[in-house]
């Protein structure tokens, strides 16, 4: 079965929350400390709050072989708040497909640029897709300080729909 993107549904809450935790605690573990990972993706995250947040945003999920392997969202201004790929699906084009969707959706809304706050781990992915670092950030979550990057790119650039 090929990769399929579809709109987020309320029944995706549990799968996307579990995927988020796996991606943070596995994929980002080389770049962040255990304390940072636990503050970022705590085991006791509120599933109802998660479901509400996902449903309130323009979110799409990626499915491969009938299971959710990624998700992302984008707002009308082109801001990508969350983009996560299951560690088991890394290197299979899931992130690139999600990003292409986000750029297309933002363009439909009239956005001329896309932006995100990328983790240390995600920075190379976004750079490979034409984003540049605008600012090094030090957000605090749960009393724990992180490093991430405010990044942006033009939506109209020739790399709008990369194929990897």
Residue, then its C-alpha position, 0 to 999 in steps of 0.5 A: x500500500x502506498x503512503x496516503x494522507x487524509x484529514x485528522x479525525x477524532x479517532x486518530x487522537x490516541x495514535x497521534x499522541x503515541x506517535x508523538x511520544x515515540x518520535x520525541x523519545x526515540x528520534x530526538x533522543x540523540x539531541x536532547x536530554x532525558x529531562x528535556x524529552x520528558x518535559x517535551x512529551x510527558x507520559x502523563x499528557x492529557x489525551x483529551x487536551x491532545x485530541x482537542x488541540x489536534x481537532x482545532x488545527x488543520x491537521x493531516x495524518x499519513x498512513x502506511x499499510x493501514x497505520x498512522x505513521x505521521x502527522x502535521x498541521x499548518x495554519x493560514x499564515x503558513x506556520x507548521x506547529x507540529x510535524x512528526x514521523x514514527x521512527x519506524x517509518x523514517x526515510x520513507x518519504x513521510x516527512x516530505x509528503x507531509x511538508x508538501x501538503x502543508x506548503x500546498x495548504x498554506x499557499x491555498x490560504x494565500x500564505x507566501x512563506x512557511x515557518x516553524x520552530x524546528x527541534x535540533x533533530x528536525x533542523x536538517x530536514x527543514x534545511x534540506x527542504x529550503x528552510x533557513x534559520x531565522x533565530x535560535x530559540x530557548x523555549x521553556x516547557x515544564x520548567x525545562x529549557x530547550x534549544x530550537x530554531x525559528x525557520x522559514x522559507x518562501x512557499x513559491x520557491x522551486x523546492x515547494x514539492x520535493x520528492x525524496 
